[in-house]
Amino acid sequence: MAQMTSFDLRTARMRPWSSFSTKLPNATRYNARLGRMGPMASATVAPHAVSSIKEQLKEQLTGLDRGIFGMASAKKASIAALIQQLEAQNPVAAPIDNLQLLAGDWNLLYSTITITGTKRTKLGLREFIKLGNFVQSIDVENNLAVNRVEFSVSGLGMIQGSLTIRATYRQTSPSRVDIEFKDASLVPSQLEQLFKQNYDLLLSIFNPQGYLDVTYLDDTHRVGRDDKGNVFYLQRSSSS
């Protein structure tokens, strides 16, 4: 059985990660009670409009591998506009006050985090190593979020492995949590060896440390925006 190897991010050398800047979504209003910009529920949520937006997003995201390896600027702008339209239909005014709605497993459908150019080459993510599922598990009882990124290595007998990052979170507003890195692990040991030289780069891409605003939430989908300007669009796992 493969042995799990744990790493402490505090001892890893981190490299800066470029932020993706985007305009505030239409769903963002000024919340006087909080004294900051924050998401508010739409006064009138149109179910048919929501379904239409989700279908359009599904079509736009087909074949993009969650956007992780980049895309044409026109396509990115189209997806950004659809996500803003979805945020404008947000049915939950205070998602972090309703943590039970966030509990369970979520599959990443799209993110503005990208791995391109030399980063992609250094990590071997062109032909040698393939990305699999991105799953986030939220444990509301222990204020714990677990992100798992799956990999397959074609050159070593098709090894299957994963990077798992655990982080704790603390509510700071009805729609925002502060996230603190806890630990990370790579399995199996062969995958650890492949990423050993560029492990700090790998963690700098997927480390969730910072804050996250939940800008859209319903029974099946959610949208989040972090302090680095990244956008995340997720779908609840059918098993949750």
C-alpha positions as CSV (number, residue, x, y, z in Angstrom):
1,M,0.0,0.0,0.0
2,A,1.3,3.5,-0.9
3,Q,2.5,5.5,2.0
4,M,1.1,9.0,2.5
5,T,3.7,11.8,2.9
6,S,2.7,15.0,4.6
7,F,4.1,18.4,4.1
8,D,3.9,21.6,6.1
9,L,3.3,24.7,3.9
10,R,5.0,26.8,6.5
11,T,8.4,25.2,5.6
12,A,7.8,25.3,1.9
13,R,9.2,28.1,-0.2
14,M,6.3,29.9,-1.8
15,R,6.4,31.7,-5.0
16,P,4.1,34.6,-5.9
17,W,1.0,33.8,-7.9
18,S,-0.5,36.3,-10.3
19,S,-4.0,37.4,-9.5
20,F,-6.8,37.4,-12.0
21,S,-8.5,40.7,-11.8
22,T,-12.2,41.0,-12.5
23,K,-15.0,43.5,-12.1
24,L,-17.4,43.1,-9.2
25,P,-20.4,41.0,-10.2
26,N,-23.8,42.5,-10.6
27,A,-24.9,40.5,-7.5
28,T,-22.5,42.6,-5.4
29,R,-24.2,45.5,-3.5
30,Y,-23.1,47.7,-0.7
31,N,-24.1,46.1,2.6
32,A,-24.5,49.0,5.1
33,R,-24.7,46.7,8.1
34,L,-21.4,45.1,7.2
35,G,-19.8,48.3,6.0
36,R,-18.3,46.5,3.0
37,M,-19.2,45.3,-0.5
38,G,-20.9,41.9,-0.2
39,P,-23.3,39.6,-2.0
40,M,-26.9,39.9,-1.4
41,A,-29.8,37.7,-2.4
42,S,-31.7,38.7,-5.5
43,A,-35.0,40.3,-4.8
44,T,-36.6,38.1,-7.4
45,V,-35.0,34.8,-8.4
46,A,-36.2,33.5,-11.7
47,P,-35.9,29.7,-11.8
48,H,-36.1,29.6,-15.6
49,A,-33.4,32.2,-15.9
50,V,-31.1,30.3,-13.5
51,S,-31.6,27.0,-15.5
52,S,-30.9,28.8,-18.7
53,I,-27.7,30.4,-17.4
54,K,-26.5,27.0,-16.0
55,E,-27.1,25.3,-19.4
56,Q,-25.2,28.1,-21.2
57,L,-22.3,27.7,-18.7
58,K,-22.3,23.9,-19.3
59,E,-22.1,24.5,-23.0
60,Q,-19.3,27.1,-22.7
61,L,-17.3,24.9,-20.4
62,T,-17.4,21.8,-22.5
63,G,-13.9,20.6,-23.4
64,L,-12.1,23.4,-21.4
65,D,-10.8,21.1,-18.6
66,R,-12.2,23.6,-16.0
67,G,-10.2,26.4,-17.6
68,I,-7.1,25.4,-15.8
69,F,-4.9,25.5,-19.0
70,G,-6.3,28.8,-20.2
71,M,-8.6,29.7,-23.1
72,A,-9.3,32.4,-25.6
73,S,-10.0,35.8,-24.1
74,A,-13.4,36.0,-25.7
75,K,-14.4,32.7,-24.2
76,K,-13.2,33.8,-20.8
77,A,-15.2,37.0,-21.0
78,S,-18.3,35.1,-22.1
79,I,-18.0,32.7,-19.1
80,A,-17.4,35.6,-16.7
81,A,-20.5,37.4,-17.9
82,L,-22.6,34.2,-17.4
83,I,-21.2,33.8,-13.9
84,Q,-22.1,37.4,-13.1
85,Q,-25.6,36.7,-14.3
86,L,-25.9,33.7,-12.1
87,E,-24.6,35.7,-9.1
88,A,-27.4,38.3,-9.8
89,Q,-29.9,35.5,-9.2
90,N,-28.3,34.4,-5.9
91,P,-31.2,33.0,-3.7
92,V,-29.3,32.8,-0.4
93,A,-28.5,36.2,1.2
94,A,-26.2,34.9,3.9
95,P,-24.6,31.6,2.8
96,I,-22.1,31.4,5.6
97,D,-25.0,31.8,8.1
98,N,-26.5,28.7,6.5
99,L,-23.5,26.3,6.5
100,Q,-25.6,23.2,6.2
101,L,-26.2,24.3,2.6
102,L,-22.5,24.1,2.0
103,A,-21.8,20.8,3.6
104,G,-20.7,17.8,1.5
105,D,-18.7,17.2,-1.6
106,W,-18.4,19.7,-4.5
107,N,-16.8,19.1,-7.9
108,L,-15.0,22.0,-9.5
109,L,-16.4,22.9,-12.9
110,Y,-14.4,26.1,-13.6
111,S,-11.8,28.3,-12.1
112,T,-9.8,31.3,-13.3
113,I,-6.7,29.8,-11.8
114,T,-4.5,28.8,-14.7
115,I,-1.4,26.6,-15.2
116,T,0.2,27.8,-18.4
117,G,3.7,28.3,-19.9
118,T,6.7,27.4,-17.8
119,K,4.5,26.5,-14.8
120,R,2.8,23.8,-16.8
121,T,6.1,22.6,-18.2
122,K,7.8,22.4,-14.8
123,L,4.9,20.4,-13.4
124,G,4.9,18.0,-16.3
125,L,1.3,18.7,-17.1
126,R,1.5,18.7,-20.9
127,E,1.5,15.0,-21.8
128,F,3.3,13.1,-19.0
129,I,0.9,14.0,-16.1
130,K,-2.8,14.4,-16.5
131,L,-5.2,16.2,-14.2
132,G,-8.2,14.3,-12.9
133,N,-11.1,15.4,-10.7
134,F,-11.0,18.4,-8.4
135,V,-13.2,17.8,-5.4
136,Q,-13.8,19.9,-2.3
137,S,-15.3,18.4,0.8
138,I,-16.7,20.7,3.5
139,D,-17.1,19.5,7.0
140,V,-19.2,22.1,8.8
141,E,-19.0,20.4,12.2
142,N,-15.2,20.8,12.3
143,N,-14.9,24.0,10.1
144,L,-12.7,22.0,7.8
145,A,-12.4,22.2,4.0
146,V,-10.5,19.4,2.1
147,N,-9.4,20.0,-1.5
148,R,-8.3,17.0,-3.5
149,V,-6.7,17.2,-6.9
150,E,-6.3,13.9,-8.8
151,F,-3.5,13.1,-11.1
152,S,-2.6,10.2,-13.5
153,V,0.9,9.5,-14.7
154,S,1.0,7.8,-18.1
155,G,4.7,7.1,-18.2
156,L,4.8,5.0,-15.0
157,G,2.2,2.3,-15.6
158,M,-0.6,4.8,-15.4
159,I,-0.2,5.6,-11.7
160,Q,-3.2,7.3,-10.1
161,G,-2.5,9.7,-7.3
162,S,-3.7,12.9,-5.6
163,L,-2.7,16.1,-3.8
164,T,-4.9,16.7,-0.7
165,I,-4.9,20.0,1.0
166,R,-6.7,20.5,4.3
167,A,-7.6,24.0,5.6
168,T,-9.7,25.3,8.4
169,Y,-12.1,28.2,7.9
170,R,-13.6,30.9,10.1
171,Q,-16.7,33.0,9.4
172,T,-16.0,36.7,9.2
173,S,-19.3,37.9,7.6
174,P,-22.6,36.3,6.4
175,S,-20.9,35.6,3.0
176,R,-17.2,35.4,3.8
177,V,-14.8,33.0,5.5
178,D,-11.1,33.3,6.3
179,I,-9.2,30.2,5.3
180,E,-6.0,29.0,7.0
181,F,-3.8,26.2,5.5
182,K,-3.5,23.2,7.8
183,D,-1.5,20.5,5.9
184,A,-1.1,18.8,2.6
185,S,-0.2,15.3,1.3
186,L,0.8,13.6,-1.9
187,V,0.1,10.0,-2.6
188,P,1.5,7.6,-3.8
189,S,5.2,8.1,-3.1
190,Q,6.0,8.0,-6.8
191,L,3.9,11.1,-7.3
192,E,5.8,12.8,-4.4
193,Q,9.1,12.2,-6.2
194,L,7.8,13.6,-9.5
195,F,6.6,16.8,-7.8
196,K,9.4,17.1,-5.2
197,Q,11.5,19.7,-7.1
198,N,8.5,21.9,-7.8
199,Y,6.3,21.2,-4.8
200,D,6.3,24.8,-3.6
201,L,5.0,25.8,-7.1
202,L,2.3,23.2,-6.9
203,L,1.1,24.4,-3.5
204,S,1.3,28.0,-4.5
205,I,-1.3,27.2,-7.2
206,F,-3.7,25.2,-5.1
207,N,-3.2,26.6,-1.6
208,P,-6.5,28.1,-0.5
209,Q,-5.1,30.4,2.2
210,G,-6.8,33.8,2.4
211,Y,-10.5,34.6,2.3
212,L,-13.4,33.4,0.2
213,D,-16.7,35.1,-0.6
214,V,-19.6,32.8,-1.5
215,T,-21.4,34.9,-4.1
216,Y,-24.0,32.3,-5.3
217,L,-25.4,29.3,-3.6
218,D,-28.3,26.9,-4.3
219,D,-29.0,23.2,-3.8
220,T,-26.7,22.2,-6.7
221,H,-24.2,24.9,-7.6
222,R,-22.2,27.6,-6.0
223,V,-19.8,30.4,-6.9
224,G,-16.9,31.7,-4.9
225,R,-14.4,34.6,-5.3
226,D,-11.2,34.7,-3.3
227,D,-8.8,37.4,-2.2
228,K,-6.5,36.8,-5.2
229,G,-9.3,37.6,-7.6
230,N,-9.9,34.0,-8.6
231,V,-13.4,32.7,-9.4
232,F,-14.7,29.2,-8.7
233,Y,-17.8,27.5,-10.1
234,L,-18.7,24.2,-8.4
235,Q,-21.4,21.6,-8.6
236,R,-22.6,19.5,-5.7
237,S,-21.5,15.9,-6.0
238,S,-24.4,13.5,-6.7
239,S,-23.3,11.4,-3.7
240,S,-23.6,14.4,-1.2
